[in-house]
């Protein structure tokens, strides 16, 4: 199983506030070994239909800054964050300042972002919430896939001090079955610790809900095919996968592609413990039947070609305790950021 294989590679894991009753910082080393099977989770995530946010809702107190990626030094930090309907209110979106401050605190070199939306009644002409976000993040530049007025799209932020966005392309635009939201494939150069690393960051937001299991599985297969045909196979695939790697075989959309497929792929976030939470909605079960608030939906998987170039990869969820989920949803998102540190 992936946990034991990653443990043998000495992968360190840090989880922040991932489940009810957990401490704010939980360190597990070596990683928890995945069980042979898990329990099915409730319908994962949401595509649309959530009650619209009140643009005039007061912002809750941010509280102390959450410890971020810490992009100083030679290690590389790549992450992803679903921003939850960002935003039908355009530049009137009240969360812009809070989200910008959180992204700055993460201090990632590269951050994939999901669920970007256009202002209601527009087709994407600026200024959008995205433009306002970039104005508040002078240390970053960003690009996104073409706007979709019927759904959301994905984008990517790169920290200009350390990272050059070499090229990017939209993937799978014609495959609405597997990719109702096309993926984004970015080639980046990260200059840190006296050296430069070039690799791909592929940002995804897969179809949600239990009845879309086959669509998620098809999406994973398409990604594997895309990377197999790419001249450069140094990839990290990050984003909202809308599924849990601890699901049993009958409900696991990752089996046969990303999961338990070393050395071709390393499902890095699957080394985090089963009580991990990256989405505050719904709930999920542990193998012993324990029900936990929140779901484990946001992930990072890495090709063997990229994995071989580093000593280890450390996945992390930048979250809040369960008692603060409602406040986080009101002021930031219904997902937490995830980060992966590339350790040289």
C-alpha positions in Angstrom: 0.0 0.0 0.0 1.1 3.6 -0.6 1.6 4.4 3.1 4.1 1.7 3.7 6.0 2.5 0.4 6.2 6.2 1.3 7.2 5.3 4.8 10.2 3.4 3.4 11.1 6.6 1.6 11.1 8.5 4.8 8.3 10.9 3.9 7.6 13.3 6.7 4.0 14.4 7.2 2.5 17.4 9.0 -1.2 17.9 9.2 -2.8 21.1 10.6 -6.2 20.9 12.3 -7.5 18.1 10.2 -10.2 16.6 12.3 -12.4 17.2 15.3 -10.6 16.7 18.5 -7.1 16.9 16.9 -4.5 19.3 18.1 -3.8 22.3 15.8 -0.5 20.6 14.7 -0.3 16.9 14.4 3.0 15.3 13.3 3.1 11.8 12.0 6.4 10.2 11.1 6.6 7.8 9.5 3.3 8.3 7.7 0.2 6.4 8.7 -0.2 3.2 6.6 -3.4 3.1 4.6 -5.8 0.3 5.5 -6.7 -2.3 2.9 -10.0 -0.7 2.4 -12.0 2.2 3.8 -15.6 3.3 4.1 -17.4 5.2 1.4 -17.8 8.9 2.0 -20.9 11.0 1.6 -21.4 13.0 -1.7 -18.1 14.8 -2.2 -17.9 18.5 -2.6 -20.3 20.6 -4.6 -20.4 21.8 -8.2 -23.0 24.5 -7.9 -26.3 25.3 -6.3 -24.9 26.5 -3.0 -26.8 29.4 -1.4 -25.2 32.6 -2.7 -23.0 34.5 -0.2 -24.2 37.8 1.1 -21.7 40.3 -0.4 -22.3 42.6 2.7 -21.8 39.9 5.3 -19.3 41.1 7.9 -15.9 39.4 7.7 -15.2 37.3 10.9 -12.0 38.1 12.8 -9.1 36.5 11.0 -7.4 35.6 14.2 -3.7 34.7 14.2 -2.1 34.1 10.8 -2.0 30.4 9.9 1.6 29.1 9.5 2.2 28.8 5.8 4.6 27.1 3.4 7.7 29.0 4.3 9.2 29.4 0.8 12.5 30.7 2.2 15.5 28.5 1.8 16.1 25.8 -0.8 12.9 23.8 -0.5 10.1 24.3 -3.0 6.5 24.6 -1.9 3.6 23.9 -4.3 -0.1 24.0 -3.2 -3.7 24.2 -4.1 -6.8 25.8 -2.8 -10.5 25.7 -3.8 -11.8 29.3 -3.3 -15.5 28.3 -3.4 -17.5 30.4 -5.9 -15.0 33.1 -6.3 -16.9 35.1 -7.4 -20.4 35.9 -8.8 -20.1 39.3 -6.9 -17.0 40.3 -8.9 -14.9 43.0 -7.2 -17.7 43.4 -4.6 -16.8 40.0 -3.2 -16.2 40.6 0.5 -13.7 37.8 0.9 -11.0 39.2 -1.4 -8.9 40.7 1.3 -9.1 37.7 3.6 -8.3 35.2 0.8 -5.4 37.4 -0.4 -4.0 37.6 3.1 -4.2 33.8 3.5 -2.5 33.2 0.2 0.3 35.6 1.2 0.7 33.7 4.5 0.9 30.4 2.7 4.1 31.7 1.0 4.0 29.0 -1.7 6.1 29.2 -4.8 3.2 27.9 -6.9 -0.5 27.7 -5.9 -3.2 26.1 -8.0 -6.6 27.7 -7.4 -10.0 26.2 -8.2 -13.6 27.4 -8.5 -12.9 30.7 -10.1 -16.1 32.3 -11.4 -17.2 35.4 -13.4 -19.3 38.1 -12.0 -23.0 37.4 -12.5 -24.3 39.0 -15.7 -20.8 39.3 -17.3 -18.8 37.0 -19.6 -15.5 37.5 -17.9 -14.4 41.0 -19.0 -12.2 42.6 -16.3 -12.3 43.6 -13.6 -13.3 40.3 -12.0 -12.7 39.1 -8.4 -9.6 37.4 -9.9 -8.2 40.8 -11.0 -8.9 42.3 -7.6 -7.2 39.3 -5.9 -4.0 39.8 -8.0 -3.9 43.5 -7.2 -3.7 42.5 -3.5 -0.9 40.0 -4.2 2.0 42.0 -5.6 4.4 39.1 -4.9 2.4 36.9 -7.4 1.3 36.7 -10.9 -1.5 34.5 -12.2 -3.2 33.0 -15.1 -6.4 31.0 -15.5 -8.2 28.9 -18.0 -10.9 30.5 -20.2 -13.9 31.7 -18.3 -16.9 29.4 -18.2 -20.1 31.3 -17.6 -21.9 28.0 -16.8 -19.4 26.6 -14.3 -16.1 27.6 -12.7 -12.5 27.4 -14.0 -9.1 26.8 -12.5 -6.0 29.0 -12.4 -2.5 29.2 -11.0 -0.4 31.7 -9.0 3.4 31.9 -9.1 5.6 33.8 -6.7 7.7 36.0 -8.9 10.7 36.2 -6.6 11.3 32.5 -7.0 9.2 31.2 -9.9 9.0 31.8 -13.6 5.9 30.7 -15.5 7.4 29.4 -18.7 4.3 28.2 -20.5 0.8 27.0 -19.8 -2.1 25.4 -21.7 -5.7 24.3 -21.2 -6.2 20.6 -21.3 -9.2 18.4 -22.1 -11.5 21.2 -23.3 -13.4 18.8 -25.5 -14.0 16.1 -22.9 -16.9 17.5 -20.8 -17.6 14.0 -19.4 -14.3 13.6 -17.6 -13.5 17.3 -17.4 -16.5 19.6 -17.1 -13.8 22.0 -15.8 -10.8 21.7 -18.1 -7.4 21.2 -16.4 -4.5 23.6 -16.6 -0.9 22.4 -17.4 1.7 24.9 -16.4 5.5 24.6 -16.9 7.4 26.4 -14.1 11.0 27.1 -13.3 11.6 27.5 -9.6 14.9 29.2 -8.6 15.8 28.4 -5.1 18.9 27.4 -3.1 21.2 28.3 -5.9 19.6 26.0 -8.4 16.7 25.9 -10.8 14.1 23.1 -11.0 11.8 22.9 -14.1 8.6 20.8 -13.8 4.9 20.8 -14.6 2.1 21.8 -12.2 -1.3 20.4 -13.5 -4.3 21.9 -11.7 -7.6 20.0 -11.6 -11.1 20.3 -10.3 -12.8 17.0 -10.9 -16.6 16.3 -11.0 -18.2 16.1 -7.6 -20.8 13.8 -6.0 -21.0 10.0 -5.7 -22.8 9.5 -9.0 -19.9 11.0 -10.8 -17.4 8.3 -9.6 -16.9 7.0 -13.2 -16.3 10.5 -14.5 -13.5 11.1 -11.9 -12.0 7.7 -12.8 -12.0 8.6 -16.5 -10.4 12.0 -15.7 -7.6 10.3 -13.8 -7.0 7.9 -16.7 -6.9 10.9 -19.2 -4.3 12.6 -17.0 -2.1 9.5 -16.9 -2.4 9.2 -20.7 -1.4 12.9 -21.1 1.6 12.6 -18.9 2.7 9.4 -20.6 2.8 11.2 -24.0 4.5 14.3 -22.7 8.2 14.8 -23.5 8.8 16.0 -19.9 7.2 13.8 -17.3 8.2 15.7 -14.2 4.6 16.5 -13.0 2.8 17.3 -9.8 -1.0 17.2 -10.2 -2.8 19.3 -7.6 -6.3 20.4 -6.9 -9.8 19.4 -5.8 -10.2 15.7 -6.8 -13.6 15.4 -5.1 -12.7 12.0 -3.8 -11.0 10.2 -0.9 -8.1 7.8 -1.4 -9.3 5.9 1.7 -12.5 4.7 -0.1 -12.8 1.0 -0.6 -12.0 -0.6 -3.9 -15.5 -0.5 -5.2 -15.7 3.3 -4.6 -12.1 4.4 -5.2 -11.7 6.4 -8.4 -7.9 6.4 -8.0 -7.2 2.7 -8.2 -5.5 1.7 -11.4 -4.1 5.2 -12.0 -2.6 7.2 -9.2 -3.0 5.0 -6.2 -0.6 2.2 -5.2 1.2 2.7 -8.5 4.8 3.5 -7.4 7.2 4.2 -9.0 5.1 5.6 -11.8 3.0 7.8 -9.5 3.2 8.7 -5.8 -0.1 9.8 -4.2 1.6 12.0 -1.7 -1.5 13.2 0.2 -2.6 9.6 0.6 0.2 9.3 3.2 -1.8 11.7 5.5 -4.0 9.9 8.1 -7.5 8.9 7.3 -9.0 11.5 9.6 -7.6 14.3 7.3 -10.1 17.0 6.3 -9.6 19.4 3.4 -13.3 20.3 2.9 -15.6 21.4 5.7 -18.8 20.1 4.1 -20.6 16.8 4.8 -18.7 14.1 6.7 -16.7 10.9 6.3 -16.1 7.7 8.1 -13.0 6.0 9.3 -12.5 2.2 9.0 -13.8 1.7 12.5 -17.0 3.5 11.7 -16.1 6.8 13.4 -17.9 9.6 11.7 -15.9 12.9 11.2 -17.1 16.3 10.1 -15.6 17.2 6.8 -14.1 15.3 3.8 -10.6 14.5 2.4 -11.0 15.8 -1.2 -7.9 17.9 -2.1 -4.8 16.1 -3.2 -1.4 16.1 -4.8 0.1 13.2 -6.8 3.6 13.2 -8.3 5.2 11.3 -11.1 8.2 9.1 -10.4 10.3 11.2 -12.7 9.7 14.3 -10.4 9.8 12.2 -7.2 13.3 10.9 -7.9 14.8 14.3 -8.0 14.1 15.1 -4.3 14.9 13.6 -0.9 11.2 13.6 0.1 7.9 15.4 -0.3 6.0 16.7 2.8 2.2 17.2 2.3 0.3 19.4 4.6 -3.2 20.7 5.2 -3.5 24.3 6.4 -6.7 24.0 8.2 -8.7 24.9 11.3 -10.2 22.9 14.1 -13.8 21.6 13.5 -15.2 24.1 16.0 -14.0 26.9 13.6 -15.3 25.3 10.3 -18.4 27.5 10.1 -16.3 30.7 10.6 -13.9 29.5 8.0 -16.7 28.9 5.5 -18.2 32.3 6.1 -14.9 34.2 5.7 -12.7 32.2 3.4 -13.9 29.0 1.7 -15.4 25.5 2.3 -12.0 24.0 1.5 -8.6 24.4 3.2 -5.4 24.9 1.3 -3.0 22.0 0.9 0.8 22.4 0.5 3.6 20.0 -0.6 7.1 20.8 0.4 9.8 19.5 -2.0 12.7 18.6 0.2 16.1 18.5 -1.5 
